[in-house]
Amino acid sequence: MQKNNTPSTLQLTETCRTSTMAEELKLYGMWASPFGQRIELALKLKGVPYECIEEDLSNKSPSLVKYNPVHMKVPVLDSYQRAMARFWARFIDEKILPTVWKANFCEGEETELVIEEVRKHIKILEKELNGKDFFGGSSIGFVDIAGIVVAFWFQLTQDVWS
């Protein structure tokens, strides 16, 4: 990952602090991103220690792709586990649920297109689950609870389509 040595980047780098907490708070950003600057300002005002990681958006780091696998954009903030849980719960809420809901009300050829979209989203989610019993590992967590609604809607949808 290359660092841009513009004054803004130097200022950003000088102000980044490393956390001493067990799980570091990391801000993946870019010096020119107003959204990243908002987060950085909020962290500074709140006195929250964090590590700032400058991203080259033309050559995205493996970490950025790992922490934001769908959008691959900055900023990305928070401890990895909590951020990923919120990210996947939001993915369920904003991608899967509306598509499943839409599938219940469309007809004909549109139904097939919507079902294919649901399958695409579910495959993305299954890839993240990666053979684990729960998204968090060995015990039920936030994403699993968010996903329970999906399971309910799939059963309802199956009943309606049958």
C-alpha positions in Angstrom: 0.0 0.0 0.0 1.5 3.3 -1.1 1.3 6.4 1.1 0.5 9.7 -0.5 2.8 12.4 1.0 0.5 15.4 0.5 0.2 17.7 3.6 -3.2 16.3 4.4 -1.9 12.7 4.5 1.0 13.8 6.7 -1.4 15.5 9.1 -3.7 12.5 9.1 -0.7 10.1 9.8 0.6 12.3 12.6 -2.8 12.3 14.3 -3.4 8.6 14.1 -2.9 6.8 17.4 -2.6 3.1 18.3 -5.0 1.7 20.8 -3.9 -0.2 23.8 -7.2 -2.0 24.1 -7.3 -5.7 23.6 -9.1 -5.3 20.3 -7.8 -2.3 18.4 -10.1 0.1 16.8 -9.0 0.7 13.2 -10.0 3.3 10.7 -9.4 2.4 7.1 -9.7 5.6 5.1 -8.3 8.0 2.6 -7.1 11.5 3.3 -9.5 13.0 0.8 -12.6 11.2 2.0 -15.0 13.5 3.8 -16.7 10.5 5.3 -13.4 9.2 6.8 -12.6 12.7 8.1 -16.0 12.8 9.9 -15.2 9.5 11.6 -11.7 10.7 12.5 -13.1 13.9 13.9 -15.7 12.1 16.0 -13.0 9.7 17.4 -10.7 12.6 18.3 -13.6 14.6 20.0 -14.6 11.5 22.0 -11.0 10.7 22.9 -11.2 7.2 21.4 -7.9 5.6 20.6 -7.6 4.2 17.2 -5.2 3.2 14.4 -5.5 5.0 11.1 -4.8 2.9 8.0 -4.4 4.9 4.8 -5.9 3.2 1.8 -4.9 3.5 -1.9 -8.2 3.2 -3.6 -6.6 2.4 -7.0 -4.9 -0.6 -5.3 -7.2 -1.8 -2.5 -5.5 -3.7 0.3 -6.5 -7.2 1.2 -7.6 -5.9 4.5 -10.1 -3.4 3.0 -11.5 -6.2 0.7 -11.7 -8.5 3.8 -13.4 -5.9 6.0 -15.8 -4.6 3.4 -16.1 -7.5 0.9 -19.3 -6.3 -0.9 -18.6 -2.6 -1.4 -14.8 -2.4 -1.0 -15.0 1.3 -0.1 -13.7 3.5 2.7 -14.2 4.4 5.4 -14.3 1.2 7.4 -14.3 1.5 11.1 -14.3 -0.6 14.3 -13.0 -3.7 15.7 -13.1 -6.5 13.1 -15.7 -8.8 14.8 -18.2 -6.1 15.7 -17.8 -4.3 12.4 -18.3 -7.5 10.5 -21.4 -8.4 12.5 -23.0 -5.0 11.8 -22.0 -5.2 8.2 -23.6 -8.6 7.6 -26.7 -7.8 9.6 -27.1 -4.7 7.4 -26.5 -6.8 4.3 -29.4 -9.0 5.4 -31.6 -6.0 6.2 -30.9 -4.0 3.0 -30.2 -6.7 0.4 -31.8 -10.0 1.3 -35.0 -9.0 3.1 -36.3 -6.5 0.6 -35.6 -8.9 -2.3 -37.4 -11.8 -0.5 -40.3 -9.4 0.3 -40.4 -8.4 -3.4 -40.5 -12.0 -4.5 -43.8 -12.4 -2.7 -45.5 -9.7 -4.8 -44.1 -10.1 -8.3 -45.5 -12.2 -11.0 -44.3 -14.2 -14.1 -40.9 -13.6 -15.5 -40.1 -10.9 -12.9 -40.5 -13.6 -10.2 -37.7 -15.7 -11.7 -35.4 -12.6 -11.9 -36.1 -11.7 -8.3 -35.5 -15.4 -7.1 -32.2 -15.3 -8.9 -31.3 -12.1 -7.1 -32.2 -13.7 -3.8 -30.0 -16.8 -4.6 -27.1 -14.5 -5.4 -27.4 -12.7 -2.1 -27.8 -16.0 -0.2 -24.6 -17.3 -1.8 -22.7 -14.3 -0.7 -24.0 -14.9 2.9 -23.2 -18.6 2.7 -19.7 -17.9 1.6 -19.2 -15.7 4.7 -20.7 -18.5 6.9 -18.1 -20.8 5.4 -19.2 -24.0 7.0 -19.4 -22.6 10.5 -22.5 -23.3 12.7 -22.9 -19.6 13.5 -21.5 -16.4 11.9 -19.6 -15.6 15.1 -18.1 -19.0 15.3 -19.2 -21.4 18.0 -22.1 -19.5 19.5 -25.1 -17.6 18.2 -24.7 -13.9 17.8 -26.0 -10.7 16.3 -25.8 -11.8 12.6 -27.4 -15.1 13.3 -30.3 -13.4 15.0 -30.7 -11.0 12.1 -30.7 -14.0 9.8 -33.5 -15.8 11.6 -35.9 -13.4 10.0 -34.6 -14.6 6.6 -35.3 -18.2 7.6 -38.8 -17.2 8.6 -39.5 -15.5 5.3 -38.1 -18.4 3.3 -40.5 -20.8 5.0 -43.3 -18.4 4.4 -42.3 -17.9 0.8 -42.1 -21.6 0.3 -45.6 -22.1 1.7 -47.0 -19.3 -0.6 -45.2 -20.7 -3.7 -46.2 -24.3 -3.1 
